[in-house]
C-alpha cells in the first residue's frame, strides 16, 4: 500500500500542492494520507478527493484570509517598509492579541468549516490521520486516524493539529490541545503502523521535531525543498505561487531521478560526466589550477576542484562527480539569471548559461566554484 505524509509549516504547505501535482502526473495514487498542522488541513482535502479545490484555495491565499492582518500592511512588513504608520498598526494588533489571549483563529475555522466535509472524509476509501498534542493530559502526543475521532469532532481535531502556540486555542471536550508539530511534524510512522509498506513524505524544511521511522524496512521516499520556503506566515500570492512551482519540480527531481541541486537536469551517468571533463583542454585546467592555487595533473586538479566545490556549496563529501559538476555550473546559472523552473538536458543547461554570460550577474558570486564555472564555460562548446 502506498501512503503519503505531509509535514507541517504554515504557508510552506504550498510546497505540498506542487509535489502532489507531480505525483498525479506520474500516476501515483495514495491509499492513506497523514499530516500535521497545515499538512493535516491539506491532507484532509486530498483524502476527501478535493485536490483541485485545494489548489485553487492556495492560489487565492492571502494573510487576510487566515488572520486579522491587513494585506497591504503585511506586504510592507515583509518587505521591510517600516514607517510610523506601520509600527502604530503593529502595536495595535499586538495589543489586540494580548487582550484576546492569543491570535484569533476564526478565519482558519471558517476555512475548515467551508472546505472540509466530515461525512465525505469519513466515507472516503482513503485512510486519513493527523497529529496533535493534548496539553491537558500532560502534553500527551496523539496520532489519530479518522476512525479514532468521535463523530462530529473531526474538524475540531484537524484544527487542533494546527493550533500554533500563539493562537487563542478553543478547548475540545474541555481539554486543551496544541500544534502536532510539537511532537511529530511529518507523520510517517502512523502510516507504517497502519500497514503501509511504501510512503512518500513531503517535507517543508521545518525545524519542528519529526519522530523516528519505526520500521526501516519500509521504503520512505522524501521530497524536500531545494531552497528555503520562507516564513510560515508568508501567504503572499507571489510567494505561494513560487513554492507551488518549487514543490512540483523538486518532486520531479525525485520521481524522474533528475540531477542538479538547485536546477533540474536530466540524469547524467558518471561516464558522461567524466567524458565531459576529459574534453576540457589543458588551458582550462591551467586556469582552474590558478584559481585554486594548485599544480598537478588534470586528474589531480579535477579532484581538488570537486572537493572545493563540495565544501563551498554544502554538498556531502561523497557527492558524485555528475552532481558536483552540475552544482559548480549552477553557481554561474544562478548568478546570471538562468530560468530555474525547467528540465534541461546537460547540453541545454550549459548552452543556456553560456548564452546568459553577457548579462551582468544578478547576485555577486565570490566563490571559487563560480570562478571555476566561468573557466569551464569559457573554453567548452557543447
C-alpha positions, 0 to 999 in steps of 0.5 A, spaced: 500 500 500 502 506 498 501 512 503 503 519 503 505 524 509 505 531 509 509 535 514 507 541 517 509 549 516 504 554 515 504 557 508 510 552 506 504 547 505 504 550 498 510 546 497 505 540 498 500 542 492 506 542 487 509 535 489 502 532 489 501 535 482 507 531 480 505 525 483 498 525 479 502 526 473 506 520 474 500 516 476 501 515 483 495 514 487 495 514 495 491 509 499 492 513 506 494 520 507 497 523 514 499 530 516 500 535 521 498 542 522 497 545 515 499 538 512 493 535 516 488 541 513 491 539 506 491 532 507 484 532 509 482 535 502 486 530 498 483 524 502 476 527 501 478 527 493 478 535 493 485 536 490 483 541 485 479 545 490 485 545 494 489 548 489 485 553 487 484 555 495 492 556 495 492 560 489 487 565 492 491 565 499 492 571 502 494 573 510 487 576 510 484 570 509 487 566 515 488 572 520 486 579 522 492 582 518 491 587 513 494 585 506 497 591 504 500 592 511 503 585 511 506 586 504 510 592 507 512 588 513 515 583 509 518 587 505 521 591 510 517 598 509 517 600 516 514 607 517 510 610 523 504 608 520 506 601 520 509 600 527 502 604 530 498 598 526 503 593 529 502 595 536 495 595 535 494 588 533 499 586 538 495 589 543 489 586 540 492 579 541 494 580 548 487 582 550 484 576 546 489 571 549 492 569 543 491 570 535 484 569 533 483 563 529 476 564 526 478 565 519 482 558 519 475 555 522 471 558 517 476 555 512 475 548 515 468 549 516 467 551 508 472 546 505 472 540 509 466 535 509 466 530 515 461 525 512 465 525 505 472 524 509 469 519 513 466 515 507 472 516 503 476 509 501 482 513 503 485 512 510 486 519 513 490 521 520 493 527 523 497 529 529 496 533 535 498 534 542 493 534 548 496 539 553 491 537 558 493 530 559 500 532 560 502 534 553 500 527 551 502 526 543 496 523 539 496 520 532 489 519 530 486 516 524 479 518 522 476 512 525 479 514 532 475 521 532 468 521 535 463 523 530 462 530 529 469 532 532 473 531 526 474 538 524 475 540 531 481 535 531 484 537 524 484 544 527 487 542 533 493 539 529 494 546 527 493 550 533 500 554 533 502 556 540 500 563 539 493 562 537 487 563 542 486 555 542 478 553 543 478 547 548 475 540 545 471 536 550 474 541 555 481 539 554 486 543 551 490 541 545 496 544 541 500 544 534 502 536 532 508 539 530 510 539 537 511 532 537 511 529 530 511 534 524 511 529 518 507 523 520 510 517 517 510 512 522 502 512 523 502 510 516 507 504 517 503 502 523 497 502 519 500 497 514 503 501 509 509 498 506 511 504 501 510 512 503 512 518 500 513 524 505 513 531 503 517 535 507 517 543 508 524 544 511 521 545 518 525 545 524 519 542 528 521 535 531 519 529 526 519 522 530 523 516 528 521 511 522 519 505 526 520 500 521 526 501 516 524 496 512 519 500 509 521 504 503 520 512 505 521 516 499 522 524 501 521 530 497 524 536 500 525 543 498 531 545 494 531 552 497 528 555 503 520 556 503 520 562 507 516 564 513 510 560 515 506 566 515 508 568 508 501 567 504 503 572 499 500 570 492 507 571 489 510 567 494 505 561 494 505 561 487 513 560 487 513 554 492 507 551 488 512 551 482 518 549 487 514 543 490 512 540 483 519 540 480 523 538 486 518 532 486 520 531 479 527 531 481 525 525 485 520 521 481 524 522 474 531 521 478 533 528 475 540 531 477 542 538 479 541 541 486 538 547 485 536 546 477 533 540 474 537 536 469 536 530 466 540 524 469 547 524 467 551 517 468 558 518 471 561 516 464 558 522 461 560 526 466 567 524 466 567 524 458 565 531 459 571 533 463 576 529 459 574 534 453 576 540 457 583 542 454 589 543 458 588 551 458 582 550 462 585 546 467 591 551 467 586 556 469 582 552 474 589 550 477 590 558 478 584 559 481 585 554 486 592 555 487 594 548 485 599 544 480 598 537 478 595 533 473 588 534 470 586 528 474 589 531 480 586 538 479 579 535 477 579 532 484 581 538 488 576 542 484 570 537 486 572 537 493 572 545 493 566 545 490 563 540 495 565 544 501 563 551 498 556 549 496 554 544 502 554 538 498 556 531 502 563 529 501 561 523 497 557 527 492 558 524 485 562 527 480 555 528 475 552 532 481 558 536 483 559 538 476 552 540 475 552 544 482 559 548 480 555 550 473 549 552 477 553 557 481 554 561 474 546 559 472 544 562 478 548 568 478 546 570 471 539 569 471 538 562 468 530 560 468 530 555 474 523 552 473 525 547 467 528 540 465 534 541 461 538 536 458 546 537 460 547 540 453 541 545 454 543 547 461 550 549 459 548 552 452 543 556 456 548 559 461 553 560 456 548 564 452 546 568 459 554 570 460 553 577 457 548 579 462 551 582 468 550 577 474 544 578 478 547 576 485 555 577 486 558 570 486 565 570 490 566 563 490 571 559 487 566 554 484 563 560 480 570 562 478 571 555 476 564 555 472 566 561 468 573 557 466 569 551 464 564 555 460 569 559 457 573 554 453 567 548 452 562 548 446 557 543 447 
